[in-house]
């Protein structure tokens, strides 16, 4: 799950003088600081600031809407079939999504 939109990172880099941002190993954004010849990871403080200003990324929104839809279908199925198993499956699915939405520093 992508926690940041690439355009957000690119905008931050342009504002702060960093250049050529790229994604390394799926969760680390790197770029060249001003007047540097070696890329460095974008500071975690900057990433937290970007996240607090922009909110959920498009990928996170998609997964949240999927969880809501799955829960609605599971609720209806649980009522129609008079079984708690669809609700249990929806709970497990939502728990996995919430765990993936946790941002690791």
Secondary structure by P-SEA (a helix, b strand, c coil): cccccaaaaaaaaaaacccccccccccbbbbbcccccccccccaaaaaaaaaaccccaaaaaaaaaaaaaaaaaaaaaaaaccaaaaaaaaaaaaaaaaaacccc
